[in-house]
Every structure is written in C-alpha cells, then in structure tokens.
Amino acid sequence: MMENQSIINYKDVLLKTAYYKDIAIKEMAKYGQPITNENINERLKNIDRYLAIFTHTTRKPEKKFDAQLFTKEMSEIHQDLQFLYELLYDLAIEEFVDIKSFAECHLREVERKTREYKARVDIETNSSFIGRTIFYADGPFPWFTNDHYMFTDLGEVQIKPGSKVAFLASGHNLSNKNIMIGLSIGNEVTYIQPYNYQHDTFTTNGSSTVNSYEVNINKEVLLKNTFELTPEKMEVNSKHSYITYSGRNKILTTQDKERQHVSQNDNYSFFVTGSWEVSFYIKGGTYAKFEFSKVVANKNFDGIEIRDLNKVQKIRMKDEADFGFSVKTDGEIYAEQKMCYVQDDKLIHVGGSLSNDFLIEEFTSTEPKMYRAFLRVFSDTEEYPRIDSIAIKELIESDVIMNDLL
C-alpha cells in the first residue's frame, strides 16, 4: 500500500507540473517572451506542486464580488478535482490488478488442492475395502533418471510388524511391469508392484496378537445406524485394529438395496427364495463341503468342496431361481464382517447391523518400523508413465480383506 501511495504522489506532481507548464507557456506567448526550458523552469521553481492548485483565501463580507477571480478559483477547484479523479481511477486500477493477481494466485492454489483432494478421494474410494492408508502422495514428483529407470524419493513410512501392505497408483500409461515401489530397511530392499487381482503385497517381519471378545445386544434393540460396540473389560486403543463378525450361523442375502440375514433351518441348511446374492464368512476352518439342491449358476469356488481355507474365507454365490444348500466345516459361519474405528476411546461400528450378536477381534502389534520408500519407473520407449498419485495401504487382516475381493 505504501508503494502505491508513492506512485500516486509522483503522478500527482507530474499532472500539476504539466498544468503549470501549460500556463507558463501561454503567459510567455502572450507577453512575447522567449519560450525556453530555462524560462519555463524559472517560472515553475517557486511553485509547490505537492499542494492543491486552488488555495483558500479569506474575504471580508463587504468586499465587492470579483466575478473574474471567482471563475478562476472555480476553474482551479475543477482542475484539482479532475486530477483527484484521475489519481483515484489509477489507484483503483492498481488495487484491482493487485487484488486480481492475489485472487488468481489463490485460485491456482485452490485448484491444485482440489486436484490433490480429488485424486486422494478417487484412490481412497477405489481401495477403501483393502485397508488403512498409511501413506499418500500426489504429483508432480521430482524424478532423477538412470538408464531406462526413473526414481523419486517418497520419504519414510511407518509400518507395523507382521502387516501386509499393498501399493496403489493412479495415472496414465501405467502397468505392473513398469512401476514399482521400493521399501528399504537397513540393507534390505523389497519391491512391490501395484495391487491387482493377484494381490501383490509385502509382509513385514513380526506378528500381531489377536484378542477376541463376544458382545450380545438385546434383540429388541434395532441397530439401524452407526453405534458404539465396546465390550466390557476392553481397553480400546486407537493404535490397534478391530474387526467384527455378526450373524453367527447365518448368511447374508442381498438384492438391489435390500439385505437380509437368513438362519439355518432345522436340517442345518440355508434356503434362498428368488434371485438373491448370497455371501458369508467361514472363520478359523480348514475345509468346507457343500451340498446344493441344484447346480448354482455363479459361485466364487469350483466344485462342492474347498480345502485349505484361508483364516477367514468369504463365500459368494448367486442363482436366478430358488435354491438351498448346506455346508459342513470345522470353522464358524458368520453373515458379515466389518472393520470398526476408535473414537473417544470407544469402539464404533459403522452403519447398522441385521444381527445383534458380535465377535470382535482386536489386533495388536509392536511399535511400527520405519521404512524408506521410493518409486522406480521403467520405460523402454520415449514416453514414461505419468503418475498422478500413490498410496500405501496396510491390510488390517489380509485374509479377511483380500478374500472379500473374490
């Protein structure tokens, strides 16, 4: 603002100098004096051009009105106002330009932030089922090249021992063959390809401790919205991870937006009426053997038997007509599995629940280890992949989450 004030003062002096110079030239021409720069400067040297052109004078009331003097003074006032308007106009323009530049600068920052948040929302939305985001970064990235490889340092990442981590990337011209993330600790370096249907992951050394709790809520209570689910004698820790299972010995059936839990009948079988998608979890089992009332059109396993089950195996099946089935397993069957979060030292179950019985598993581990992360990109053509954003996900319980994709 002080700089603008100095510029305005300078312009004010220039305008008045031109005004007084024009008067001096007219007077010299009128009286036949030589019009030279020396004569002009002589006339101007005693004029204070920092003051207004019109100077106030006091007149006695009985003094005779001087029309010529009045006209001259009004002309001077008019000239002062004209200069003032010109200066205010220039000042307004300069202020407008400054504000416009300021606004454009901040708009560019807002646009950059918007792109950053959109990229993060996109990558989070498309991968929220995988696990918890422990690292995120968006471009442009500072690269250095070596032969056909480009590298960029991502800094340090904390990962819990015994965790599985997955790497996700978004951008242009990406493939699992030309982009990897490197995780180094000490002298060991591990490279991970972007997460895909083959589940490219990295398991850190160490293991987690699992504590189990059972909670039963009165069946008369409808659990339609997000609710607290903190077992007695549990000390909730925000550094721990929590998974819940609900609907023991039940299956989940879904059709459009409608969801139902279906219980076993007296023959330990399940029966589905209509075109419903069926899903459930087998937890802690080693095998599962099925018997079907008909050939089911779609299911995520072959035949009628699954051996060597994962710790938590998700089963899916669907047919366009009614069908029934039974399953024999040495594990436990649950209709649904969800990840919970901690708020104010309380365990929060997101969304409602169709059943009121819950098994809660708490995963604890030792302090996280610090890994150094970097990107390595390969290209044997002139066009390198463009990476817009990347994320590293920590899988809470890999067998649960990853089998949810099948």
URTA-V353493 format. One record per backbone hydrogen bond with DSSP energy under -1.0 kcal/mol. NH is the residue of the N-H (numbers start at 1). CO is the residue of the C=O. Records with the same first field share a line. If there is no record, write none. Layout:
NH->CO / CO
This chain:
5->1
6->2
7->3
8->4
9->5
10->6
11->7
12->8
13->9
14->10
15->11
16->12
17->13
18->14
19->15
20->16
21->17
22->18
23->19
24->20
25->21
26->22
27->23
28->24
29->25
30->26
31->27
33->28
36->34
40->36
41->37
42->38
43->39
44->40
45->41
47->44
49->47
51->48
63->60
70->66
71->67
72->68
73->69
74->70
75->71
76->72
77->73
78->74
79->75
80->76
81->77
82->78
83->79
84->80
85->81
86->82
87->83
88->84
89->85
90->86
91->87
92->88
93->89
94->90
95->91
96->92
97->93
98->94
99->95
100->96
101->97
102->98
103->99
104->100
105->101
106->102
107->103
108->104
109->105
110->106
111->107
112->108
113->109
114->110
115->111
116->112
117->113
118->114
119->115
120->116
121->117
122->118
123->119
124->120
125->121
126->122
128->124
130->127
132->394
134->392
135->392
137->390
139->388
144->151
146->149
149->146
150->377
151->144
152->375
154->373
157->371
159->369
163->160
165->202
166->393
168->391
170->389
172->386
180->376
181->192
182->374
183->190
184->372
185->188
188->185
190->183
192->181
195->167
199->196
202->165
204->163
209->364
211->362
213->360
215->358
217->356
221->218
224->222
227->349
229->347
234->231
240->237
241->363
243->361
244->338
245->359
246->336
249->333
250->247
251->262
252->279
253->260
254->277
255->258
258->255
260->253
262->251
264->249
265->269
268->265
270->325
272->323
276->274
277->254
278->317
279->252
280->315
281->334
282->313
283->332
284->311
288->306
289->328
290->304
291->326
293->324
298->318
300->316
306->288
308->286
309->286
313->282
315->280
317->278
318->298
323->272
325->270
326->291
328->289
332->283
334->281
335->246 / 247
336->246
338->244
340->242
341->348
343->346
346->343
348->341
349->227
353->223
358->215
359->245
360->213
361->243
362->211
363->241
364->209
369->159
371->157
372->184
373->155
374->182
375->152
376->180
377->150
378->178
379->148
386->172
388->170
389->170
390->137
391->168
392->135
393->166
394->132
395->164
400->397
401->397
402->398
405->402
